[in-house]
């Protein structure tokens, strides 16, 4: 299962480039400082559109895909091929 997640490290980097602090993000979003801290460090992808508008970057730049496999299943890349097969652990 592929999940779309907020890239917190990229968000922090973009904030540092633009000299934005957590309190600045909170004021522009109209939320508390504590809520802005939660969004920046642990928040989900639902905040990406608002954050990208404030920071001035594309929404896609703040997101990444994460693949979650069922328990006991590993992803195996077969000698650099683009195909990925799923192999069960014994």
N, C-alpha and C positions, 0 to 999 in steps of 0.2 A: 504494500500500500504506500503510495507516494503522498507526502504531506508538504504543503507549502508553509514555510516558516519565516519569521522575521529574522534577518541577519543582524544580531545585536552588535557584533564587532564592527560591521560595516557602518551601522548607524552611529556608533560612538566615533568612528573615524571621520565620518561626514560632519558630525557636530563639531569636532575639534578643528577641522579645516575652516569652518565658518564662524569659529569662536562663539558657539552657542552653548549655554549652560542648561542644566535641567530646569531651572526656574524660568528661563526664556521660553523653552518648549511648553512648560506648564501655562504660562501667561498667554501664549499664542493659541493653545488648544482650549483655554478656558477651564482648566482642571487644577487640582491641587498639586503641589510639588511632590507629595508622596505618590500620587497616582502616576505622574510623569516619570518618576523614578522606576516604578513598577513596569511601565510600558517599555522604557528604554532597556531595562535589564532582563525582564522576563515576559513581556507582553507578546501577543500573538500577531498574526498577519492581518487581522481586522483593523489594526491601527496604521498600516503601511501607507494608505492613501493620504491620510491627514498628515503624517510625518513627512512624506515626500513633498507635499505642498509647502510645508513650513521650511524644510531644508533647501528645497529648490533642486531636487534631483528626480529622476524617474522612479516610479513605484517599483519597477522590476529590479532596480539596483539594490533595494532594501530587502529583497526576498531570495530564498533559496529552497531547493527541493530536498526533502529528506525521505529516504526510503526505509520503511519499517517492515521487517519480515516477521512471519509467525515464529514462535518459539521452536527451536530445533532446526531451523532452516537457515542456510548460509548462502550468500551470493558468491558465485565463482566466475571469474573472468578467464576465459580459455585462451591463453597465449596471446593476449593483446587484441583479440578480436572484439568487435563492437557488441557481439551477442553476449548476453549474460544468461546463464542457465542457473537454475536453483537446484542445489544438491541437499539432500537431507542428511543430517548427522546420524551416525549409528551409535 
